Amino acid sequence: MNVRFHTGFTLLELIIAMMLLALMSSLLFGTLSLSANSWDRGEAKAAQVSDMRLTEEFLRQSLTAQHPLRFHKVVDQPMYFKGERDTLAYAGVLPGRAGGGLYYFQLAVTPNGDTPRLTLARVIPDWAATTAPGFDGAEQSVLADGIAEVRFGYFGRDRDSNDANAPTWRDRWEDPQILPLMIRVDVIPAKGAPWPSLVIEPRVAPEAGCRAWDFNRSRCIGV
């Protein structure tokens, strides 16, 4: 009597094998998806860090090298500088690679749908002006996207005070004759952690740009 053995998989074994294959495929897909998401988040984080560093470097260079531009048609010759809590306007020179020239700048967060951005607006100063120009319709450059808020702080003394008074931080600069001793910039993105505070020291003598300077009163003298 000849006995034949048939080799192969039973239905139960085939079902188990298919379940194991489906489980392995699911785990593999989950791993690849996690890796792709991690890669995307890493690229987004790298882009944010790059934007932050480039923006901070530009702000440091620009605010450090402010131009002592004054309104010479006004008796006390105030400076082109306006420091508020959420905006900062100052005179400076645009880098040569960006076109060059002396401008009156304004740093502020401007709306852009769901992604507000930190912008630098600029207008050409009028040498015969008696008041600061506005920035409606001004040319704008985007410094960073996805910025919810920017805050400025100013370190200095009260207007008309002398060196005996200790300087303090305040969220508005009210002395039109001199620049603050230091400027602090805090940038808060719409997503993610706030940027490290940027503290900048303007390197301009108080009498710069003034025809005549009263050292006792720290004021320009109209001549």
TARACOR-V757169 format. One record per run of one state. SS is the DSSP state (~ for helix, > for strand, _ for the rest). FROM is the first residue (numbers start at 1). LEN is the number of residues. Records with the same first field share a line. If there is no record, write none. Layout:
SS = FROM-LEN / FROM-LEN
//
This chain:
_ = 1-10 / 65-5 / 71-8 / 80-1 / 84-4 / 94-2 / 99-3 / 111-6 / 124-15 / 146-1 / 157-11 / 171-2 / 174-8 / 190-8 / 201-12 / 215-4 / 221-3
~ = 11-54 / 96-3
> = 70-1 / 79-1 / 81-3 / 88-6 / 102-9 / 117-7 / 139-7 / 147-10 / 168-3 / 173-1 / 182-8 / 198-3 / 213-2 / 219-2
//
